[in-house]
Amino acid sequence: MAHIAHPTARTSGFSLSRMIRTAVEGIRLSYARQRAYSTTFNQLDALSDHELSDIGLGRSDIIDIARAAARAV
């Protein structure tokens, strides 16, 4: 008995639509992280040194906090 291979069967696991979906999700995540970084940085940077001190932060902490906010997305 002969075995007939179906041209629609995918055995290699390759899926162009999955690759595109993964790429689009990566781009969306990148934009969301950039937005979170920018928003956090801008809001903290707008505070005065006195206001930052009141919440226990220094100006040098702003970048680290913005990066942490971006990673949390």
N, CA, C and O atoms as a Tinker XYZ file with bonds, in Angstrom:
   292  protein
     1  N      0.847000   -1.159000    0.000000    73     2
     2  CA     0.000000    0.000000    0.000000    64     1     3
     3  C      0.904000    1.236000    0.000000    63     2     4     5
     4  O      1.834000    1.333000    0.800000    81     3
     5  N      0.629000    2.151000   -0.880000    73     3     6
     6  CA     1.432000    3.362000   -1.021000    64     5     7
     7  C      0.909000    4.441000   -0.091000    63     6     8     9
     8  O     -0.293000    4.557000    0.147000    81     7
     9  N      1.828000    5.213000    0.420000    73     7    10
    10  CA     1.472000    6.335000    1.286000    64     9    11
    11  C      1.446000    7.603000    0.446000    63    10    12    13
    12  O      2.387000    7.886000   -0.296000    81    11
    13  N      0.382000    8.352000    0.566000    73    11    14
    14  CA     0.249000    9.578000   -0.207000    64    13    15
    15  C      0.470000   10.763000    0.725000    63    14    16    17
    16  O     -0.217000   10.900000    1.737000    81    15
    17  N      1.412000   11.604000    0.387000    73    15    18
    18  CA     1.674000   12.800000    1.188000    64    17    19
    19  C      0.715000   13.901000    0.774000    63    18    20    21
    20  O      0.539000   14.168000   -0.414000    81    19
    21  N      0.112000   14.525000    1.735000    73    19    22
    22  CA    -0.799000   15.628000    1.463000    64    21    23
    23  C     -0.013000   16.929000    1.446000    63    22    24    25
    24  O      0.716000   17.220000    2.394000    81    23
    25  N     -0.148000   17.705000    0.399000    73    23    26
    26  CA     0.621000   18.948000    0.300000    64    25    27
    27  C      0.231000   19.981000    1.353000    63    26    28    29
    28  O      0.988000   20.922000    1.594000    81    27
    29  N     -0.920000   19.828000    1.978000    73    27    30
    30  CA    -1.334000   20.804000    2.991000    64    29    31
    31  C     -0.829000   20.442000    4.374000    63    30    32    33
    32  O     -0.892000   21.268000    5.285000    81    31
    33  N     -0.334000   19.237000    4.552000    73    31    34
    34  CA     0.155000   18.823000    5.857000    64    33    35
    35  C      1.511000   19.461000    6.125000    63    34    36    37
    36  O      2.408000   19.445000    5.283000    81    35
    37  N      1.630000   20.012000    7.303000    73    35    38
    38  CA     2.900000   20.646000    7.683000    64    37    39
    39  C      3.540000   19.812000    8.795000    63    38    40    41
    40  O      3.002000   19.692000    9.896000    81    39
    41  N      4.673000   19.255000    8.484000    73    39    42
    42  CA     5.353000   18.434000    9.475000    64    41    43
    43  C      6.581000   19.125000   10.039000    63    42    44    45
    44  O      7.096000   18.710000   11.077000    81    43
    45  N      7.060000   20.169000    9.378000    73    43    46
    46  CA     8.292000   20.826000    9.820000    64    45    47
    47  C      8.054000   21.833000   10.927000    63    46    48    49
    48  O      9.010000   22.269000   11.569000    81    47
    49  N      6.804000   22.216000   11.172000    73    47    50
    50  CA     6.523000   23.195000   12.202000    64    49    51
    51  C      6.662000   24.627000   11.709000    63    50    52    53
    52  O      6.440000   25.566000   12.473000    81    51
    53  N      7.018000   24.805000   10.472000    73    51    54
    54  CA     7.173000   26.133000    9.892000    64    53    55
    55  C      5.809000   26.720000    9.614000    63    54    56    57
    56  O      4.968000   26.089000    8.975000    81    55
    57  N      5.596000   27.916000   10.090000    73    55    58
    58  CA     4.325000   28.588000    9.849000    64    57    59
    59  C      4.600000   30.069000    9.632000    63    58    60    61
    60  O      4.985000   30.787000   10.555000    81    59
    61  N      4.399000   30.504000    8.419000    73    59    62
    62  CA     4.644000   31.898000    8.094000    64    61    63
    63  C      3.741000   32.812000    8.908000    63    62    64    65
    64  O      4.177000   33.862000    9.379000    81    63
    65  N      2.497000   32.421000    9.074000    73    63    66
    66  CA     1.571000   33.267000    9.836000    64    65    67
    67  C      2.010000   33.372000   11.298000    63    66    68    69
    68  O      1.861000   34.432000   11.907000    81    67
    69  N      2.546000   32.299000   11.867000    73    67    70
    70  CA     3.038000   32.335000   13.241000    64    69    71
    71  C      4.251000   33.256000   13.345000    63    70    72    73
    72  O      4.389000   34.000000   14.317000    81    71
    73  N      5.125000   33.205000   12.351000    73    71    74
    74  CA     6.306000   34.065000   12.359000    64    73    75
    75  C      5.907000   35.541000   12.260000    63    74    76    77
    76  O      6.481000   36.390000   12.942000    81    75
    77  N      4.937000   35.838000   11.422000    73    75    78
    78  CA     4.470000   37.216000   11.278000    64    77    79
    79  C      3.805000   37.684000   12.561000    63    78    80    81
    80  O      4.042000   38.800000   13.020000    81    79
    81  N      2.969000   36.824000   13.138000    73    79    82
    82  CA     2.289000   37.161000   14.389000    64    81    83
    83  C      3.307000   37.425000   15.501000    63    82    84    85
    84  O      3.145000   38.369000   16.274000    81    83
    85  N      4.335000   36.615000   15.587000    73    83    86
    86  CA     5.366000   36.796000   16.591000    64    85    87
    87  C      6.117000   38.107000   16.379000    63    86    88    89
    88  O      6.426000   38.812000   17.340000    81    87
    89  N      6.407000   38.430000   15.130000    73    87    90
    90  CA     7.097000   39.684000   14.822000    64    89    91
    91  C      6.237000   40.884000   15.186000    63    90    92    93
    92  O      6.734000   41.855000   15.756000    81    91
    93  N      4.951000   40.825000   14.860000    73    91    94
    94  CA     4.045000   41.930000   15.180000    64    93    95
    95  C      3.911000   42.083000   16.695000    63    94    96    97
    96  O      3.911000   43.204000   17.203000    81    95
    97  N      3.799000   40.984000   17.411000    73    95    98
    98  CA     3.719000   41.051000   18.876000    64    97    99
    99  C      4.987000   41.649000   19.457000    63    98   100   101
   100  O      4.922000   42.414000   20.419000    81    99
   101  N      6.134000   41.316000   18.894000    73    99   102
   102  CA     7.397000   41.887000   19.345000    64   101   103
   103  C      7.456000   43.385000   19.123000    63   102   104   105
   104  O      7.948000   44.129000   19.970000    81   103
   105  N      6.953000   43.822000   17.982000    73   103   106
   106  CA     6.932000   45.262000   17.689000    64   105   107
   107  C      5.987000   45.980000   18.642000    63   106   108   109
   108  O      6.310000   47.049000   19.159000    81   107
   109  N      4.816000   45.387000   18.872000    73   107   110
   110  CA     3.859000   46.004000   19.812000    64   109   111
   111  C      4.449000   46.093000   21.216000    63   110   112   113
   112  O      4.297000   47.108000   21.895000    81   111
   113  N      5.112000   45.043000   21.644000    73   111   114
   114  CA     5.739000   45.049000   22.967000    64   113   115
   115  C      6.821000   46.118000   23.045000    63   114   116   117
   116  O      6.945000   46.814000   24.053000    81   115
   117  N      7.592000   46.245000   21.990000    73   115   118
   118  CA     8.646000   47.256000   21.960000    64   117   119
   119  C      8.062000   48.656000   22.083000    63   118   120   121
   120  O      8.575000   49.479000   22.842000    81   119
   121  N      6.993000   48.931000   21.341000    73   119   122
   122  CA     6.347000   50.245000   21.430000    64   121   123
   123  C      5.747000   50.472000   22.811000    63   122   124   125
   124  O      5.842000   51.576000   23.347000    81   123
   125  N      5.137000   49.461000   23.391000    73   123   126
   126  CA     4.543000   49.595000   24.727000    64   125   127
   127  C      5.618000   49.875000   25.764000    63   126   128   129
   128  O      5.421000   50.696000   26.659000    81   127
   129  N      6.751000   49.199000   25.651000    73   127   130
   130  CA     7.857000   49.445000   26.587000    64   129   131
   131  C      8.424000   50.853000   26.416000    63   130   132   133
   132  O      8.735000   51.525000   27.399000    81   131
   133  N      8.556000   51.291000   25.176000    73   131   134
   134  CA     9.069000   52.642000   24.933000    64   133   135
   135  C      8.113000   53.682000   25.493000    63   134   136   137
   136  O      8.539000   54.680000   26.074000    81   135
   137  N      6.809000   53.443000   25.315000    73   135   138
   138  CA     5.803000   54.360000   25.845000    64   137   139
   139  C      5.862000   54.408000   27.372000    63   138   140   141
   140  O      5.783000   55.487000   27.960000    81   139
   141  N      6.000000   53.244000   28.018000    73   139   142
   142  CA     6.082000   53.196000   29.478000    64   141   143
   143  C      7.334000   53.917000   29.965000    63   142   144   145
   144  O      7.285000   54.656000   30.948000    81   143
   145  N      8.458000   53.704000   29.276000    73   143   146
   146  CA     9.708000   54.375000   29.647000    64   145   147
   147  C      9.551000   55.887000   29.519000    63   146   148   149
   148  O      9.878000   56.629000   30.445000    81   147
   149  N      9.051000   56.342000   28.375000    73   147   150
   150  CA     8.927000   57.778000   28.125000    64   149   151
   151  C      7.970000   58.449000   29.099000    63   150   152   153
   152  O      8.258000   59.522000   29.629000    81   151
   153  N      6.832000   57.810000   29.331000    73   151   154
   154  CA     5.841000   58.383000   30.249000    64   153   155
   155  C      6.414000   58.507000   31.652000    63   154   156   157
   156  O      6.306000   59.560000   32.280000    81   155
   157  N      7.020000   57.441000   32.140000    73   155   158
   158  CA     7.586000   57.448000   33.485000    64   157   159
   159  C      8.704000   58.474000   33.596000    63   158   160   161
   160  O      8.751000   59.252000   34.549000    81   159
   161  N      9.598000   58.473000   32.623000    73   159   162
   162  CA    10.713000   59.414000   32.645000    64   161   163
   163  C     10.207000   60.853000   32.641000    63   162   164   165
   164  O     10.652000   61.665000   33.452000    81   163
   165  N      9.288000   61.176000   31.743000    73   163   166
   166  CA     8.791000   62.542000   31.625000    64   165   167
   167  C      8.059000   63.002000   32.878000    63   166   168   169
   168  O      8.203000   64.149000   33.302000    81   167
   169  N      7.270000   62.104000   33.472000    73   167   170
   170  CA     6.542000   62.484000   34.683000    64   169   171
   171  C      7.499000   62.742000   35.843000    63   170   172   173
   172  O      7.336000   63.717000   36.576000    81   171
   173  N      8.486000   61.883000   36.011000    73   171   174
   174  CA     9.436000   62.085000   37.105000    64   173   175
   175  C     10.349000   63.276000   36.840000    63   174   176   177
   176  O     10.698000   64.016000   37.759000    81   175
   177  N     10.728000   63.454000   35.595000    73   175   178
   178  CA    11.617000   64.565000   35.255000    64   177   179
   179  C     10.930000   65.916000   35.442000    63   178   180   181
   180  O     11.594000   66.928000   35.667000    81   179
   181  N      9.604000   65.930000   35.350000    73   179   182
   182  CA     8.856000   67.173000   35.529000    64   181   183
   183  C      8.792000   67.608000   36.991000    63   182   184   185
   184  O      8.488000   68.764000   37.284000    81   183
   185  N      9.076000   66.689000   37.902000    73   183   186
   186  CA     9.042000   67.035000   39.323000    64   185   187
   187  C     10.273000   67.847000   39.704000    63   186   188   189
   188  O     11.340000   67.707000   39.107000    81   187
   189  N     10.104000   68.691000   40.701000    73   187   190
   190  CA    11.243000   69.467000   41.208000    64   189   191
   191  C     12.122000   68.561000   42.069000    63   190   192   193
   192  O     11.706000   67.472000   42.465000    81   191
   193  N     13.325000   69.016000   42.350000    73   191   194
   194  CA    14.215000   68.243000   43.209000    64   193   195
   195  C     13.598000   68.045000   44.591000    63   194   196   197
   196  O     13.765000   66.990000   45.202000    81   195
   197  N     12.894000   69.046000   45.079000    73   195   198
   198  CA    12.242000   68.947000   46.385000    64   197   199
   199  C     11.141000   67.871000   46.362000    63   198   200   201
   200  O     11.023000   67.081000   47.298000    81   199
   201  N     10.342000   67.850000   45.290000    73   199   202
   202  CA     9.281000   66.846000   45.173000    64   201   203
   203  C      9.869000   65.441000   45.055000    63   202   204   205
   204  O      9.343000   64.496000   45.645000    81   203
   205  N     10.949000   65.301000   44.301000    73   203   206
   206  CA    11.616000   64.002000   44.203000    64   205   207
   207  C     12.142000   63.562000   45.564000    63   206   208   209
   208  O     12.023000   62.398000   45.945000    81   207
   209  N     12.720000   64.501000   46.279000    73   207   210
   210  CA    13.249000   64.198000   47.613000    64   209   211
   211  C     12.130000   63.751000   48.552000    63   210   212   213
   212  O     12.324000   62.860000   49.379000    81   211
   213  N     10.959000   64.375000   48.420000    73   211   214
   214  CA     9.818000   64.009000   49.268000    64   213   215
   215  C      9.390000   62.550000   49.067000    63   214   216   217
   216  O      8.900000   61.913000   49.999000    81   215
   217  N      9.572000   62.031000   47.869000    73   215   218
   218  CA     9.195000   60.630000   47.631000    64   217   219
   219  C     10.411000   59.698000   47.684000    63   218   220   221
   220  O     10.328000   58.529000   47.305000    81   219
   221  N     11.519000   60.225000   48.150000    73   219   222
   222  CA    12.703000   59.400000   48.381000    64   221   223
   223  C     13.534000   59.115000   47.145000    63   222   224   225
   224  O     14.236000   58.106000   47.083000    81   223
   225  N     13.459000   59.994000   46.167000    73   223   226
   226  CA    14.210000   59.793000   44.934000    64   225   227
   227  C     15.145000   60.966000   44.669000    63   226   228   229
   228  O     14.952000   62.079000   45.160000    81   227
   229  N     16.148000   60.673000   43.885000    73   227   230
   230  CA    17.039000   61.716000   43.395000    64   229   231
   231  C     16.934000   61.746000   41.882000    63   230   232   233
   232  O     16.408000   60.817000   41.269000    81   231
   233  N     17.426000   62.796000   41.292000    73   231   234
   234  CA    17.376000   62.927000   39.843000    64   233   235
   235  C     18.087000   61.767000   39.146000    63   234   236   237
   236  O     17.693000   61.354000   38.055000    81   235
   237  N     19.124000   61.251000   39.776000    73   235   238
   238  CA    19.880000   60.146000   39.172000    64   237   239
   239  C     19.102000   58.825000   39.175000    63   238   240   241
   240  O     19.490000   57.880000   38.488000    81   239
   241  N     18.028000   58.754000   39.927000    73   239   242
   242  CA    17.217000   57.537000   39.992000    64   241   243
   243  C     16.193000   57.437000   38.857000    63   242   244   245
   244  O     15.642000   56.363000   38.614000    81   243
   245  N     15.941000   58.531000   38.175000    73   243   246
   246  CA    14.857000   58.586000   37.193000    64   245   247
   247  C     15.051000   57.568000   36.072000    63   246   248   249
   248  O     14.107000   56.864000   35.712000    81   247
   249  N     16.248000   57.479000   35.520000    73   247   250
   250  CA    16.489000   56.555000   34.408000    64   249   251
   251  C     16.260000   55.107000   34.849000    63   250   252   253
   252  O     15.628000   54.332000   34.131000    81   251
   253  N     16.767000   54.746000   36.014000    73   251   254
   254  CA    16.605000   53.370000   36.493000    64   253   255
   255  C     15.128000   53.020000   36.719000    63   254   256   257
   256  O     14.689000   51.913000   36.409000    81   255
   257  N     14.378000   53.969000   37.257000    73   255   258
   258  CA    12.958000   53.724000   37.516000    64   257   259
   259  C     12.200000   53.615000   36.195000    63   258   260   261
   260  O     11.312000   52.773000   36.060000    81   259
   261  N     12.542000   54.457000   35.222000    73   259   262
   262  CA    11.890000   54.391000   33.917000    64   261   263
   263  C     12.207000   53.064000   33.219000    63   262   264   265
   264  O     11.335000   52.474000   32.581000    81   263
   265  N     13.431000   52.606000   33.338000    73   263   266
   266  CA    13.801000   51.319000   32.749000    64   265   267
   267  C     13.033000   50.169000   33.400000    63   266   268   269
   268  O     12.582000   49.247000   32.720000    81   267
   269  N     12.889000   50.238000   34.731000    73   267   270
   270  CA    12.137000   49.202000   35.447000    64   269   271
   271  C     10.672000   49.210000   35.016000    63   270   272   273
   272  O     10.056000   48.152000   34.885000    81   271
   273  N     10.117000   50.394000   34.795000    73   271   274
   274  CA     8.722000   50.495000   34.334000    64   273   275
   275  C      8.573000   49.875000   32.950000    63   274   276   277
   276  O      7.572000   49.219000   32.663000    81   275
   277  N      9.558000   50.082000   32.101000    73   275   278
   278  CA     9.509000   49.511000   30.752000    64   277   279
   279  C      9.626000   47.986000   30.794000    63   278   280   281
   280  O      8.948000   47.291000   30.037000    81   279
   281  N     10.478000   47.467000   31.669000    73   279   282
   282  CA    10.623000   46.010000   31.782000    64   281   283
   283  C      9.374000   45.356000   32.342000    63   282   284   285
   284  O      9.102000   44.190000   32.057000    81   283
   285  N      8.612000   46.096000   33.136000    73   283   286
   286  CA     7.412000   45.552000   33.784000    64   285   287
   287  C      6.235000   45.389000   32.816000    63   286   288   289
   288  O      5.231000   44.762000   33.153000    81   287
   289  N      6.362000   45.950000   31.629000    73   287   290
   290  CA     5.261000   45.866000   30.640000    64   289   291
   291  C      5.173000   44.456000   30.107000    63   290   292
   292  O      4.320000   44.165000   29.268000    81   291
